[in-house]
Amino acid sequence: MNSQKFSARPLLMLLLAFILPVALAKLVLSQHWYNEGVTNQGQLFSEETSYQSLGATNPAPQRWQILYLMPQTCDQMCKDRLYVIHQSHTALGAERSRVTPLVLVSDTSDIKALDGSDLPTASMPQALDPLLASQEFILVDPMGTLVMRYPSVRGQEANISQGKAMLADLRKLLKLSRVG
């Protein structure tokens, strides 16, 4: 008579092959050992914010925009920011017709610093004032939605580095965008 021996080893190996990867994945995710695949270098807006939701009119509809608020006095930081916005727009090459760099001016802005500059200006919508208060850059999509912000940094090298980051993000957005 043939007696079959039952071995638990193959069953155990089969269970380990399926359970072990799931358990390891759970451990890695719960301990935050995994860095998510974030490729943007600017800060995404957490809530959907647009010109329409702020009750403002879009100064350049159907075009991507880089917004910058001209401060009351244009110090070296301001000049660095203006340089970065100009160079970033120039570096877009053939895609630059899809993007408008906008320097927003208010009643108290130092517009004398813009003399000799070819950067377009627009009047500052009051609703954007809290978002642009600290010399930030903001990227706006062609539909008027505020997409990313780049907080102010000090120093020419830091500004140039941030400009490169903004340019990389903008190129990705332009590549993926079918509008504007």
Backbone as JSON, one array per atom type, in Angstrom:
{
  "sequence": "MNSQKFSARPLLMLLLAFILPVALAKLVLSQHWYNEGVTNQGQLFSEETSYQSLGATNPAPQRWQILYLMPQTCDQMCKDRLYVIHQSHTALGAERSRVTPLVLVSDTSDIKALDGSDLPTASMPQALDPLLASQEFILVDPMGTLVMRYPSVRGQEANISQGKAMLADLRKLLKLSRVG",
  "N": [[0.84, -1.16, 0.0], [0.54, 2.19, -0.85], [1.63, 4.83, 0.9], [1.1, 8.2, 1.26], [3.22, 10.86, 1.96], [2.69, 13.76, 3.69], [3.9, 16.94, 3.31], [4.5, 19.97, 4.86], [6.13, 21.9, 4.06], [6.28, 22.88, 1.2], [3.8, 24.2, 1.06], [4.1, 26.13, 3.05], [6.24, 27.63, 1.98], [5.01, 28.62, -0.32], [3.0, 30.25, 0.8], [4.65, 32.1, 2.15], [5.86, 33.31, -0.04], [3.86, 34.91, -1.02], [2.84, 36.37, 1.16], [5.01, 37.58, 2.52], [6.13, 39.72, 0.8], [3.97, 41.56, 0.86], [3.76, 42.13, 3.59], [6.3, 43.29, 4.03], [6.09, 45.54, 2.35], [4.03, 46.94, 3.62], [5.3, 47.52, 6.05], [7.43, 49.19, 5.18], [6.01, 51.38, 4.11], [4.5, 52.23, 6.34], [6.48, 53.03, 8.12], [7.55, 55.16, 6.85], [9.78, 54.95, 5.15], [9.99, 55.11, 2.52], [10.47, 57.28, -0.15], [8.27, 59.33, -1.74], [7.46, 59.58, -5.21], [7.9, 62.39, -6.1], [8.21, 64.91, -8.42], [8.02, 67.58, -8.89], [9.35, 70.8, -8.15], [8.51, 73.11, -7.07], [6.03, 74.41, -4.76], [2.98, 72.9, -4.6], [-0.32, 74.25, -4.78], [-2.49, 73.68, -2.13], [-5.24, 73.82, -2.03], [-7.78, 74.24, -4.53], [-7.27, 77.07, -6.23], [-8.17, 79.87, -8.0], [-8.29, 82.56, -10.42], [-10.96, 83.1, -10.8], [-12.2, 82.0, -8.49], [-11.15, 83.73, -6.65], [-12.33, 86.04, -7.33], [-11.22, 87.7, -9.24], [-10.03, 89.11, -12.35], [-8.58, 87.42, -15.11], [-5.46, 88.35, -16.19], [-4.04, 87.52, -18.44], [-5.5, 85.61, -20.32], [-5.8, 82.19, -21.45], [-3.09, 81.6, -21.53], [-0.07, 80.42, -20.07], [1.22, 81.65, -17.0], [3.71, 83.48, -15.21], [3.76, 84.82, -12.2], [4.68, 87.76, -10.41], [4.9, 89.96, -7.74], [5.56, 93.33, -7.68], [7.51, 94.9, -5.28], [7.3, 97.52, -2.69], [9.73, 98.9, -2.47], [12.41, 98.36, -4.58], [14.81, 96.35, -3.87], [18.0, 94.6, -3.75], [17.21, 91.94, -3.68], [14.75, 92.01, -5.0], [15.63, 92.83, -7.55], [17.11, 90.57, -8.24], [15.03, 88.72, -8.39], [13.53, 89.75, -10.51], [15.4, 89.42, -12.54], [15.57, 86.62, -12.63], [12.95, 85.9, -13.41], [12.88, 87.0, -15.95], [15.03, 85.67, -17.25], [14.19, 83.01, -17.02], [11.92, 82.99, -18.61], [13.07, 83.61, -21.1], [14.69, 81.35, -21.44], [12.9, 79.38, -22.11], [12.71, 79.15, -24.8], [11.38, 78.0, -27.82], [8.94, 77.49, -26.68], [8.24, 79.74, -25.33], [6.31, 81.47, -26.27], [3.97, 80.55, -25.28], [3.88, 81.28, -22.68], [3.48, 83.88, -20.32], [5.32, 86.18, -18.6], [4.4, 87.95, -15.8], [4.57, 90.96, -14.16], [3.16, 92.07, -11.41], [1.72, 95.07, -10.4], [1.07, 97.38, -7.81], [-0.52, 100.21, -6.22], [1.49, 101.13, -4.59], [3.84, 100.1, -5.56], [7.25, 99.94, -6.64], [7.75, 101.11, -9.48], [9.71, 102.3, -10.95], [11.93, 100.72, -11.03], [11.47, 99.02, -13.07], [12.1, 100.29, -15.39], [13.4, 100.21, -18.61], [13.08, 97.54, -18.78], [11.65, 94.71, -20.4], [9.57, 93.31, -19.4], [6.19, 92.41, -19.12], [3.54, 94.2, -17.47], [0.86, 94.2, -15.08], [-2.09, 95.3, -13.41], [-2.41, 94.83, -9.91], [-4.54, 92.42, -8.69], [-6.61, 92.74, -5.88], [-7.36, 90.45, -4.47], [-5.27, 88.68, -4.79], [-3.29, 89.62, -3.2], [-2.65, 88.56, -0.5], [-1.42, 86.18, -1.26], [0.86, 86.79, -2.7], [2.48, 88.28, -1.1], [5.11, 88.08, -0.11], [7.24, 88.35, -2.03], [7.05, 86.14, -3.82], [7.08, 83.71, -6.51], [4.49, 82.73, -8.68], [3.01, 80.15, -10.5], [0.63, 80.05, -13.04], [-2.0, 78.39, -14.65], [-3.38, 78.1, -18.06], [-6.14, 78.24, -17.73], [-6.52, 79.85, -15.62], [-6.01, 78.9, -13.09], [-4.23, 78.8, -10.09], [-1.24, 77.19, -9.8], [1.42, 76.44, -8.83], [3.73, 77.55, -6.3], [6.63, 79.47, -5.58], [8.58, 80.13, -3.02], [10.13, 83.1, -1.69], [13.65, 83.55, -1.89], [16.92, 84.24, -0.6], [19.77, 85.84, -1.98], [21.8, 85.73, -4.89], [22.69, 83.32, -6.09], [20.95, 81.43, -4.94], [18.53, 82.35, -5.97], [18.95, 81.95, -8.71], [19.19, 79.19, -8.77], [16.62, 78.51, -7.92], [15.23, 79.55, -10.06], [16.0, 77.79, -12.09], [14.79, 75.48, -11.15], [12.1, 76.25, -11.28], [11.89, 76.59, -14.03], [12.29, 73.95, -14.92], [9.99, 72.72, -13.84], [8.04, 74.19, -15.2], [8.56, 73.52, -17.87], [7.85, 70.8, -17.81], [5.12, 71.05, -17.23], [4.23, 72.46, -19.51], [4.77, 70.57, -21.46], [2.97, 68.56, -20.81], [0.57, 69.87, -21.01], [-2.36, 70.6, -22.84], [-3.61, 72.82, -23.34], [-3.26, 76.25, -24.01]],
  "CA": [[0.0, 0.0, 0.0], [1.31, 3.42, -0.97], [1.24, 5.9, 1.82], [1.65, 9.51, 0.84], [3.68, 11.71, 3.06], [2.28, 15.17, 3.51], [4.92, 17.85, 3.81], [3.99, 21.34, 4.96], [7.16, 22.83, 3.55], [5.88, 23.59, -0.02], [2.7, 25.11, 1.38], [4.68, 27.24, 3.8], [7.01, 28.44, 1.03], [4.04, 29.31, -1.17], [2.41, 31.32, 1.6], [5.68, 33.12, 2.37], [6.1, 34.01, -1.3], [2.81, 35.91, -1.21], [2.61, 37.18, 2.36], [6.21, 38.34, 2.88], [6.22, 41.02, 0.11], [2.91, 42.45, 1.34], [4.14, 42.56, 4.94], [7.42, 44.21, 3.89], [5.58, 46.8, 1.78], [3.29, 47.62, 4.69], [6.29, 48.03, 7.0], [8.15, 50.31, 4.56], [5.11, 52.53, 4.0], [4.09, 52.73, 7.66], [7.64, 53.65, 8.76], [7.95, 56.29, 5.99], [11.12, 54.72, 4.61], [9.88, 55.28, 1.08], [10.27, 58.65, -0.61], [7.32, 59.33, -2.84], [8.03, 60.01, -6.49], [7.55, 63.77, -6.4], [9.2, 65.49, -9.32], [7.92, 69.04, -8.93], [10.25, 71.44, -7.19], [7.76, 74.17, -6.42], [5.01, 73.95, -3.81], [1.64, 72.88, -5.18], [-1.37, 74.83, -3.95], [-3.24, 72.59, -1.52], [-6.64, 73.99, -2.41], [-7.92, 74.79, -5.87], [-7.38, 78.52, -6.18], [-8.13, 80.42, -9.36], [-8.72, 83.95, -10.5], [-12.41, 83.13, -10.66], [-12.57, 81.78, -7.09], [-10.73, 84.91, -5.91], [-13.11, 87.19, -7.81], [-10.34, 88.58, -10.02], [-10.01, 88.8, -13.78], [-7.32, 86.85, -15.59], [-4.81, 89.36, -17.03], [-3.53, 86.92, -19.68], [-6.23, 84.35, -20.48], [-5.33, 81.18, -22.4], [-1.63, 81.52, -21.53], [0.57, 80.16, -18.8], [1.72, 82.9, -16.44], [4.6, 83.51, -14.05], [3.39, 86.06, -11.5], [5.57, 88.33, -9.4], [4.42, 91.26, -7.27], [6.61, 94.33, -7.5], [7.41, 95.43, -3.91], [7.32, 98.98, -2.53], [11.08, 99.33, -2.84], [13.09, 97.29, -5.29], [16.18, 96.16, -3.38], [18.76, 93.61, -4.52], [16.4, 90.72, -3.8], [13.77, 92.3, -6.06], [16.35, 92.81, -8.82], [17.41, 89.17, -8.51], [13.78, 88.06, -8.77], [13.21, 90.21, -11.87], [16.37, 88.77, -13.42], [15.18, 85.21, -12.75], [11.72, 85.78, -14.2], [13.24, 87.32, -17.34], [15.87, 84.59, -17.78], [13.38, 81.8, -17.13], [11.08, 83.14, -19.8], [13.94, 83.52, -22.26], [15.2, 79.98, -21.54], [11.87, 78.49, -22.62], [12.93, 78.97, -26.23], [10.21, 77.97, -28.69], [7.74, 77.42, -25.86], [8.0, 80.96, -24.58], [5.09, 82.15, -26.74], [2.85, 80.02, -24.5], [4.02, 81.74, -21.29], [3.6, 85.32, -20.1], [5.77, 86.59, -17.26], [3.65, 89.15, -15.42], [4.95, 91.68, -12.95], [1.96, 92.74, -10.91], [2.03, 96.33, -9.72], [0.01, 98.0, -7.01], [-0.34, 101.66, -6.09], [2.71, 101.43, -3.84], [4.98, 99.39, -6.15], [8.38, 100.72, -7.16], [7.77, 100.81, -10.92], [10.93, 102.86, -11.56], [12.89, 99.63, -11.2], [11.13, 98.32, -14.31], [12.54, 101.08, -16.54], [14.34, 99.49, -19.46], [12.75, 96.12, -18.76], [10.59, 94.38, -21.33], [8.6, 92.46, -18.72], [4.84, 93.01, -19.1], [2.98, 94.47, -16.15], [-0.59, 94.21, -14.94], [-2.46, 95.8, -12.09], [-2.51, 93.78, -8.9], [-5.87, 92.17, -8.12], [-6.55, 92.75, -4.41], [-7.53, 89.1, -3.94], [-3.99, 87.98, -4.84], [-2.35, 90.27, -2.29], [-2.08, 87.69, 0.54], [-0.65, 85.08, -1.84], [2.11, 87.29, -3.26], [3.0, 89.3, -0.19], [6.53, 87.98, 0.26], [8.07, 88.24, -3.23], [7.0, 84.78, -4.36], [6.64, 83.48, -7.88], [3.36, 81.82, -8.77], [2.69, 79.68, -11.84], [-0.81, 80.0, -13.28], [-2.28, 77.68, -15.9], [-4.17, 78.9, -19.0], [-7.52, 78.38, -17.29], [-6.54, 80.8, -14.52], [-5.82, 78.22, -11.81], [-2.89, 78.95, -9.51], [-0.75, 75.82, -9.74], [2.58, 76.27, -7.95], [4.37, 78.74, -5.76], [8.06, 79.38, -5.28], [8.81, 81.14, -1.98], [11.3, 83.96, -1.91], [14.94, 83.1, -1.36], [17.9, 85.32, -0.55], [21.03, 85.59, -2.64], [21.72, 85.55, -6.33], [22.83, 81.9, -6.42], [19.71, 80.75, -4.55], [17.51, 82.75, -6.93], [19.24, 81.28, -9.98], [18.84, 77.78, -8.55], [15.17, 78.42, -7.91], [14.79, 79.78, -11.43], [16.19, 76.53, -12.82], [13.74, 74.57, -10.68], [10.84, 76.72, -11.85], [11.96, 76.31, -15.46], [12.08, 72.51, -15.08], [8.57, 72.47, -13.6], [7.27, 74.81, -16.27], [8.72, 72.69, -19.07], [7.01, 69.61, -17.64], [3.72, 71.45, -17.35], [3.98, 72.79, -20.91], [4.78, 69.32, -22.22], [1.75, 67.81, -20.5], [-0.61, 70.7, -21.22], [-2.93, 70.69, -24.19], [-4.24, 74.14, -23.39], [-2.34, 77.37, -23.9]],
  "C": [[0.88, 1.23, 0.0], [0.79, 4.46, 0.02], [1.91, 7.2, 1.37], [2.04, 10.3, 2.07], [3.26, 13.14, 2.74], [3.35, 16.06, 4.14], [4.35, 19.27, 3.79], [4.96, 22.36, 4.36], [6.75, 23.53, 2.25], [4.74, 24.59, 0.23], [3.2, 26.33, 2.13], [5.47, 28.18, 2.88], [6.08, 29.24, 0.12], [3.39, 30.47, -0.42], [3.41, 32.45, 1.85], [5.93, 33.95, 1.11], [5.06, 35.1, -1.54], [2.65, 36.86, -0.02], [3.8, 38.07, 2.69], [6.32, 39.67, 2.12], [5.16, 42.02, 0.58], [3.26, 42.99, 2.73], [5.31, 43.55, 4.88], [6.97, 45.56, 3.33], [4.84, 47.61, 2.83], [4.26, 48.25, 5.69], [7.01, 49.26, 6.44], [7.26, 51.55, 4.49], [4.72, 53.09, 5.37], [5.24, 53.41, 8.4], [8.19, 54.84, 7.97], [9.39, 56.17, 5.5], [11.16, 54.96, 3.12], [9.66, 56.75, 0.74], [9.36, 58.61, -1.83], [7.97, 59.92, -4.08], [7.58, 61.41, -6.88], [8.63, 64.37, -7.29], [9.1, 67.0, -9.41], [8.8, 69.64, -7.85], [9.61, 72.64, -6.51], [6.74, 73.56, -5.46], [3.65, 74.03, -4.48], [0.66, 73.56, -4.23], [-2.22, 73.69, -3.42], [-4.72, 72.65, -1.88], [-6.7, 74.55, -3.82], [-8.2, 76.29, -5.75], [-7.25, 79.04, -7.61], [-8.52, 81.89, -9.3], [-10.22, 84.04, -10.24], [-12.83, 82.95, -9.2], [-12.17, 82.97, -6.21], [-11.49, 86.17, -6.32], [-12.28, 88.18, -8.59], [-10.42, 88.19, -11.49], [-8.61, 88.33, -14.17], [-6.66, 87.85, -16.53], [-4.25, 88.82, -18.34], [-4.23, 85.58, -19.9], [-5.63, 83.5, -21.59], [-3.81, 81.11, -22.53], [-1.16, 81.15, -20.13], [1.17, 81.47, -18.3], [2.69, 82.62, -15.29], [4.33, 84.85, -13.39], [4.46, 86.46, -10.49], [5.03, 89.69, -9.03], [5.59, 92.19, -7.03], [6.46, 94.95, -6.11], [7.45, 96.97, -3.89], [8.67, 99.56, -2.87], [11.8, 98.14, -3.45], [14.54, 97.23, -4.84], [16.88, 95.1, -4.22], [17.97, 92.32, -4.71], [15.38, 90.87, -4.92], [14.45, 92.23, -7.43], [16.72, 91.39, -9.22], [16.17, 88.43, -9.0], [13.38, 88.47, -10.2], [14.14, 89.56, -12.9], [15.96, 87.31, -13.67], [13.94, 85.05, -13.61], [12.01, 86.05, -15.68], [14.03, 86.17, -17.96], [15.09, 83.29, -17.94], [12.49, 81.85, -18.36], [11.9, 83.01, -21.07], [14.39, 82.08, -22.5], [14.16, 78.99, -22.07], [11.98, 78.26, -24.13], [11.63, 79.04, -27.03], [8.9, 77.96, -27.9], [7.39, 78.75, -25.19], [6.79, 81.75, -25.07], [3.86, 81.68, -25.97], [2.82, 80.56, -23.07], [4.16, 83.26, -21.26], [4.13, 85.58, -18.7], [5.07, 87.9, -16.91], [4.18, 89.71, -14.12], [3.71, 92.46, -12.53], [2.37, 93.98, -10.12], [0.81, 96.83, -8.97], [0.29, 99.5, -6.95], [0.99, 102.02, -5.44], [3.96, 100.78, -4.44], [6.02, 100.37, -6.7], [8.54, 100.42, -8.66], [8.98, 101.41, -11.62], [11.96, 101.78, -11.82], [12.64, 98.85, -12.48], [11.55, 99.09, -15.56], [13.59, 100.29, -17.32], [14.08, 97.99, -19.49], [11.61, 95.86, -19.74], [9.55, 93.44, -20.72], [7.23, 93.13, -18.71], [4.35, 93.18, -17.66], [1.47, 94.41, -16.22], [-0.9, 94.74, -13.56], [-2.75, 94.63, -11.16], [-3.95, 93.6, -8.45], [-5.76, 92.07, -6.6], [-6.63, 91.35, -3.82], [-6.22, 88.31, -3.94], [-2.98, 88.52, -3.83], [-1.8, 89.34, -1.2], [-1.2, 86.56, -0.02], [0.72, 85.52, -2.33], [2.83, 88.27, -2.35], [4.51, 89.23, 0.03], [7.44, 87.68, -0.93], [8.17, 86.81, -3.75], [6.75, 84.8, -5.85], [5.45, 82.54, -7.8], [3.16, 81.45, -10.23], [1.18, 79.53, -11.94], [-1.04, 79.31, -14.61], [-3.18, 78.52, -16.81], [-5.63, 79.09, -18.61], [-7.64, 79.33, -16.09], [-6.38, 80.17, -13.15], [-4.39, 78.4, -11.34], [-2.37, 77.55, -9.2], [0.34, 75.65, -8.71], [3.08, 77.6, -7.46], [5.82, 78.43, -5.46], [8.36, 80.48, -4.27], [10.08, 81.93, -2.24], [12.53, 83.36, -1.24], [15.91, 84.28, -1.42], [19.17, 84.9, -1.26], [20.85, 85.27, -4.11], [21.8, 84.08, -6.72], [21.55, 81.13, -6.09], [18.59, 81.09, -5.51], [17.71, 82.06, -8.28], [18.87, 79.8, -9.88], [17.32, 77.6, -8.56], [14.6, 78.67, -9.3], [14.92, 78.53, -12.29], [15.12, 75.52, -12.43], [12.39, 74.95, -11.28], [10.78, 76.42, -13.35], [11.71, 74.82, -15.73], [10.61, 72.16, -14.89], [7.72, 73.01, -14.74], [7.38, 74.02, -17.57], [7.88, 71.42, -18.99], [5.54, 69.95, -17.83], [3.36, 71.77, -18.81], [3.92, 71.53, -21.77], [3.48, 68.55, -22.03], [0.47, 68.56, -20.84], [-1.06, 70.67, -22.67], [-3.6, 72.05, -24.39], [-3.16, 75.18, -23.26], [-1.0, 77.1, -24.39]]
}
